């Protein structure tokens, strides 16, 4: 049973972090709210990681969106819909 997430260090990951959008059906979202929260937490952790933006596209795009829309990094890192 998965009940927490942790960020894999870039050195261990061995590649850049990619950006994603999670588009889930209403049934999945409603039945698996804890898993949806874990996905959201993992994406926000990646966006807030102190890593070079050429190795972390989640952070790069969230920073760009935060600036463009004048919102917080946390809001800009929303990727679960």
Rosetta blueprint (number, residue, H / E / L):
1 X L
2 X L
3 X L
4 X L
5 X L
6 X L
7 X L
8 X L
9 X L
10 X H
11 X H
12 X H
13 X H
14 X L
15 X L
16 X L
17 X E
18 X L
19 X L
20 X L
21 X L
22 X E
23 X L
24 X L
25 X L
26 X H
27 X H
28 X H
29 X H
30 X H
31 X H
32 X L
33 X H
34 X H
35 X H
36 X H
37 X H
38 X H
39 X H
40 X H
41 X H
42 X H
43 X H
44 X H
45 X H
46 X H
47 X H
48 X H
49 X L
50 X L
51 X L
52 X L
53 X L
54 X L
55 X L
56 X E
57 X H
58 X H
59 X H
60 X H
61 X H
62 X H
63 X H
64 X H
65 X H
66 X H
67 X H
68 X H
69 X H
70 X L
71 X L
72 X L
73 X H
74 X H
75 X H
76 X H
77 X L
78 X L
79 X L
80 X E
81 X L
